[in-house]
Amino acid sequence: MNPRTTRILLALGAFVAGLVLFSAVVFIVTGRSPTPIAMPSAVGGPFSLVDQNSKPITDKDMNGHPFLVFFGFTHCPDVCPTTLFDVSEIFRALGPDAKDVRALFITVDPERDTPPVLKDYLSSFDPHLIGVGGDADALAAVAKGYRVYYKKVPLKDSDYTMDHTAIVYLMDKTGAFVAPFSLKRRPEESAADLRRYF
Ligand SMILES: [Cu+2]
């Protein structure tokens, strides 16, 4: 990652942390759940996209399940494959409970990551992972909802790569944002953390 990308990602990380802090402050001030208060800056929200089998997938399909959301692309050199590997390890640690968790890998590169490409790429990882794509507008909308930054970066020979936010979002079974989800721990700990939201 170049320093500029790192800076942007750090800024976004701080922004998300700020949102969490904001929720906490609202909670403390009112002494009850912050949900009744309108939070225009909430992370997440409705989406209408397409999965790796070219089937429609929306936020409603997540109802009743805690889920992880992260953005990336199949040509990513390191961050995305590492994240997909780590999340696969969490599904392994969940055992039979894996069916109660969803994990969405949303491509920021729909130009190359068509459903068949996503499907082929994900075949190297845990089968519970859901590859998600859509047209440029639908993608822009979901990225905006999750406060995700992504940008096409030209390389030589008309090739390109993508800069993108690398946060993993934990959403609860109602679709509300909980917190950034840490992968820097043992898969068993991550699995135990997820079970708290069943
Ligand atoms: Cu990536």
Residues whose N, C-alpha, C, O or C-beta is under 5 A from the ligand:
A	BS01	CU	G72 F73 C76 V79 C80
